Amino acid sequence: MNSKAKQVSLWERIKKQKLLLLMTVPGLVLTFIFKYIPMYGVLIAFKDYNPLKGILGSDWIGFSEFTKFISSPNFGILLANTLKLSIYGLLLGFLPPIILAIMLNQLLSEKVKKRIQLILYAPNFISVVVIVGMIFLFFSVGGPINNFLSMFGMKADFLTNPDFFRPL
């Protein structure tokens, strides 16, 4: 065998793999349509947008709105709330599923494991409207959760007390 590998030009490799490259075209077109074309709309943040003039015809204002927002007295509160909500989302969306997956993996009974999985995945297939209705029913003043708490002398108005919600 020859110690020198035969040098194949780029065009020869493209010709050889043209069907494979042709299969990538739909993905590239869709990526361009749904990822790159919408970036054009980012310009609106730097313009005094007027729908009649369009994005390119509107007056350029640069960073003035950003500086106004950052210098506002509520910026610190808004930033802190955003960071808190992000950390809550990360902690509640990352750690519990991993812990739950490990716990489910340790179950010996396949029957129990499948039932728990069904109960945990069922909310993903229920309409958001139905879930909000269920939350409203369960957490309302006359709902089962407040009825249970009232047996112990406690009462919590979950839906109207702002202490139970993190405002944006």
KADA-V208924 format. One record per residue. RES is the residue in one small letter. PSI is psi in radians with two decimals (none if undefined). D_LAST is the distance of its C-alpha to the last C-alpha in Angstrom with 1 decimal. Layout:
((RES,PSI,D_LAST) (RES,PSI,D_LAST))
This chain:
((m,2.47,69.9) (n,2.33,69.2) (s,-0.45,67.2) (k,2.21,65.6) (a,2.45,62.9) (k,2.21,63.4) (q,2.15,60.9) (v,2.25,59.3) (s,2.82,57.9) (l,-0.77,54.3) (w,-0.60,55.7) (e,-0.70,57.8) (r,-0.66,54.8) (i,-0.77,52.8) (k,-0.70,55.8) (k,-0.59,56.1) (q,0.40,52.5) (k,-0.62,52.0) (l,-0.70,51.2) (l,-0.76,48.6) (l,-0.61,47.0) (l,-0.56,47.3) (m,-0.36,45.1) (t,-0.26,42.3) (v,-0.84,42.3) (p,-0.70,40.1) (g,-0.71,37.4) (l,-0.71,37.5) (v,-0.80,37.5) (l,-0.68,34.4) (t,-0.77,32.6) (f,-0.77,33.5) (i,-0.79,32.5) (f,-0.19,29.1) (k,-0.72,28.1) (y,-0.73,29.8) (i,-0.71,30.2) (p,-0.33,26.4) (m,-0.36,26.1) (y,-0.60,27.8) (g,-0.28,24.7) (v,-0.44,23.0) (l,-0.46,25.3) (i,-0.56,23.3) (a,-0.41,20.8) (f,0.19,23.9) (k,2.72,25.5) (d,1.47,25.4) (y,2.27,25.4) (n,2.03,27.9) (p,-0.51,28.5) (l,-0.58,32.2) (k,-0.41,32.8) (g,3.10,30.9) (i,-0.85,29.0) (l,-0.50,32.2) (g,-0.29,33.4) (s,2.70,30.3) (d,2.44,30.5) (w,2.21,29.3) (i,-0.12,26.8) (g,-2.34,26.1) (f,0.21,23.3) (s,-0.71,23.1) (e,-0.60,19.6) (f,-0.76,18.4) (t,-0.63,20.0) (k,-0.74,18.7) (f,-0.79,15.0) (i,-0.58,15.9) (s,-0.03,17.9) (s,2.65,15.4) (p,-0.38,14.8) (n,-0.07,11.0) (f,-0.76,11.4) (g,-0.76,11.9) (i,-0.77,8.9) (l,-0.73,6.7) (l,-0.76,9.4) (a,-0.77,9.6) (n,-0.72,6.2) (t,-0.78,7.1) (l,-0.73,10.5) (k,-0.80,10.0) (l,-0.63,8.6) (s,-0.74,11.5) (i,-0.74,13.9) (y,-0.81,13.2) (g,-0.69,13.8) (l,-0.81,16.8) (l,-0.74,18.3) (l,-0.36,17.9) (g,-0.13,18.9) (f,-0.94,21.7) (l,-0.91,23.5) (p,-0.72,23.9) (p,-0.62,25.4) (i,-0.79,27.9) (i,-0.75,28.9) (l,-0.71,29.3) (a,-0.71,31.3) (i,-0.74,33.6) (m,-0.74,34.1) (l,-0.62,34.9) (n,-0.48,37.3) (q,-0.20,39.1) (l,2.40,39.9) (l,-0.62,43.5) (s,2.02,43.5) (e,-0.59,42.6) (k,-0.83,42.4) (v,-0.72,39.7) (k,-0.79,37.9) (k,-0.66,37.9) (r,-0.73,36.7) (i,-0.73,33.8) (q,-0.72,32.8) (l,-0.79,33.2) (i,-0.67,30.9) (l,-0.58,28.2) (y,-0.31,28.4) (a,-0.73,28.9) (p,-0.40,25.2) (n,-0.32,25.1) (f,0.13,27.7) (i,2.47,26.3) (s,2.55,24.5) (v,-0.63,20.7) (v,-0.73,21.8) (v,-0.73,24.2) (i,-0.76,21.8) (v,-0.70,19.3) (g,-0.72,22.4) (m,-0.72,23.6) (i,-0.76,20.4) (f,-0.78,20.7) (l,-0.79,24.4) (f,-0.66,24.2) (f,0.05,21.5) (s,2.97,22.6) (v,-0.69,24.7) (g,0.25,27.9) (g,2.95,26.8) (p,-0.57,28.6) (i,-0.79,26.1) (n,-0.60,26.3) (n,-0.71,30.0) (f,-0.76,30.4) (l,-0.59,28.6) (s,-0.40,30.7) (m,-0.42,33.8) (f,0.22,32.9) (g,0.18,32.1) (m,2.68,28.3) (k,2.29,25.9) (a,2.18,22.2) (d,1.48,20.4) (f,-0.66,17.7) (l,-0.34,16.4) (t,-0.14,16.1) (n,2.05,15.4) (p,-0.25,11.9) (d,-0.33,13.1) (f,-0.04,13.1) (f,2.50,9.4) (r,1.94,6.6) (p,2.70,3.8) (l,none,0.0))
